Amino acid sequence: MKRSIYALSTLALCMAMSTLVVPVLAYSGLGQPDAITLEEHLELATRKVEKADANPATGSGTPYLDAQGVLGSSIIAGAIFGGIATAMFVRGRSGRYAAYGRG
């Protein structure tokens, strides 16, 4: 049983990683005939760092505490999935197959 779980999880991981690599390579444009070169990428990154250093009040541009940002989305998703898990846990404790005499 464990062997099939390991095999299926490994297969799922490989499939997930293969779907992530293709868009990243396509987005970066490296290796394309008329695409941006590595030196141009490095120059743009250097300009971005210089602009961030020149304007420290602007931050990184990632709104962590916004509902559409990283932390806000994490809290919302945690509340939704936590509510579903709680409902399933409560429902499972009082079900037809719950062990009698325990809790």
N, C-alpha and C positions, 0 to 999 in steps of 0.2 A: 504494500500500500504506500509506504513512504517513498519507494523508488519511483512510482508513477507520479506522485506529487512533486518530487524533485525534477523529474523529467518535464512535466507540464509547466512548472514555474520557470525552468531554464528556457524552454521554448518560448514562453510568453515574454520573458526578459529580452531574448534575442530579437523577437518580432518588434517589441517596443523600441529597442535601440536602433533597429534598422529604419524605422519610420522617422526617428529624430535626426539621424545623420544626414539624410538627403536634403531636407529643407535648410539645414544649417549651411551645407556646402553650396546650395543654390543661392542662398541669400548673400553669402559672402562674396560671390562672384570671382573668387580666386580660381585661376586655371581656365577661365573663359577667354575666347579670342579678343573681344573688345572690352574686357572688364578692367576694373581698377587693379593696379599692381600692388605688391606687398609694400613697396616704398610709399606709395600714395596712402595706403591704409595707415602706415606708421605716422606719416605726416598729419593726417586727420586726427589720429589719436593724440599726438603731441599738441595740436591746436586745441583740442577739447580739454586737455589737462590744463593748459595755460589759461584758457577762458574760465575754467572752474576756479583756478587760483586767483585770478583777477577779480572774480565776483563771488566771494565766500558766502554771501547772504543767500544766494540762489540755491545752494545745496546740490544734491545729485540729481534732483528732478523726480525722485521716487517719493510719492506721498504715502508715508508709512501709516499715519494715523487716519487717513481719509478712508471712507467706506469703499471707495474704488481702488484703494491702495493695497499694499501687502498685508499689513496688520488688520485692517478693517475687513478685508476679504477672508482672512484666516479666521477671525472671530465669527463672522457670519457663517462660514462653512462649518466651523466647529459646533456652533449652536444648532444648526440644522441636523448634522450627522449625530450629534450628541442626543438630540431629542428623539431621533429615530431609534438609536441604540437603547435609550431608556425605555421607550415604548415597547420595543421587542423584549427587553429584559423583564419588564413588568408582566407582559403578556405571557412570556415563557414560564414564569414562576407560578402562574395560576392556571396553567393549561391542563388538559386532560391527562397528559403523561407526567405531570409533576409528581415527585415521590411523596407519598403520604407520610406524615409525621415528621417531616423536616422543614422547619421554618414555618 
